[in-house]
Amino acid sequence: MRDIIERNPLALVIAVVMHAVIIAFMLVGVDWLEKPVQPKSNVDIVQAKMIDQSKIDAEVEKLKKTEETKKAKEKERLADIKRKQNKEKKKLADLEKKRKAREKKAKAEAKKRAADEKKHKAAEKNKKLAAEKKRKAEAQKKLAAEKKSKAETQRKLAAEKKRKAEAQKKSEAEKKRKAEAHKKSEAEQRSKAEARKKAEADKKREVAEAAARLAAEKKALEDALQAELEAERMATERDQSLFAIKQKIQRNWLRPTTVADGLSCTLRVRLIPGGGVASVTISRSSGSGAFDRSVEKAVYKADPLPVPKGAGFEAFRDLNLIFDPSK
């Protein structure tokens, strides 16, 4: 209810005024239920009090000003609250910034402590490794001495064994020499046979490679000749198409009556497949606007232009033509 009154203060004033009028009528004793009678001459006449409209207006104006003052104060109070909120936000932002700075500092210190601890552990580890390395070296030295002693014993046993083996070896060497002489003779025969076989294979390979080279050279010459012929054909086709295009444009050109002889201009014509004219621009003017415009009209009038089909069209997609009616 309070919100409704605050949103509609004028309605409240009107309601109050209407109630005041009704109460005034009730106070003067108006009876709406009794029938009117002729007043007697000796009865005092009751004087009804009239409500002053200017007072009502003044009261209404007073209420309006009070409402406006109230709204202004409320607006100022809300602005003050907003300022306080902004101040509080700034304060919280500063506190958050300080908190992050403290966290960053704490992390850096923790990182440094961890690095120092890691460095200390690494030093301890290196120290232990060095001690372990020294112990292993001493153990290896002792083991090497024992191994040397055993090796000396084994060397003596081996010398005796070698002496006995040499006697047997001499006997076996003679047998082996004879066997190797026989084996060498067989190996020489095999080597000669393999050499003959390899020479024949090399000769066949050289012949095949020579034949392949000749075939490749022949194909390269044929491809080059074919490419040259194709280039000449395309050049001839392009020249013929350009000549046909210029002839068709010239056939569709109407010389303006005010244009002198000896004029020429350069056109840039963009075409679509099939010879359709997409656009025409004058890249080099003749110096006469009437002449240039007449040439543009002739190009559009000659649409479609005679262009090659297929891949040959690509050379005609964007043409630069010199229009000279005297040639």
Buried (B, 14 or more C-beta within 10 A) or exposed (E): EEEEEEEEBEEBBEEBBEEEEEEBEEEEEEEEEEEEEEEEEEEEEEEEEEEEEEEBEEBBEEBEEEBEEEEEEEEEEEEEEEEEEEEEEEEEEEEEEEEEEEEEEEEEEEEEEEEEEEEEEEEEEEEEEEEEEEEEEEEEEEEEEEEEEEEEEEEEEEEEEEEEEEEEEEEEEEEEEEEEEEEEEEEEEEEEEEEEEEEEEEEEEEEEEEEEEEEEEEEEEEEEEEEEEEEEEBEEEBEEBBEEBBEBBBEBBEEEEEBEEEBBBBBBBBBEEEBEBEEBEBEEEBEBEBBBEBBBBBBEBBBEBBBBEEEBBEBBEEBEBEBBBEE
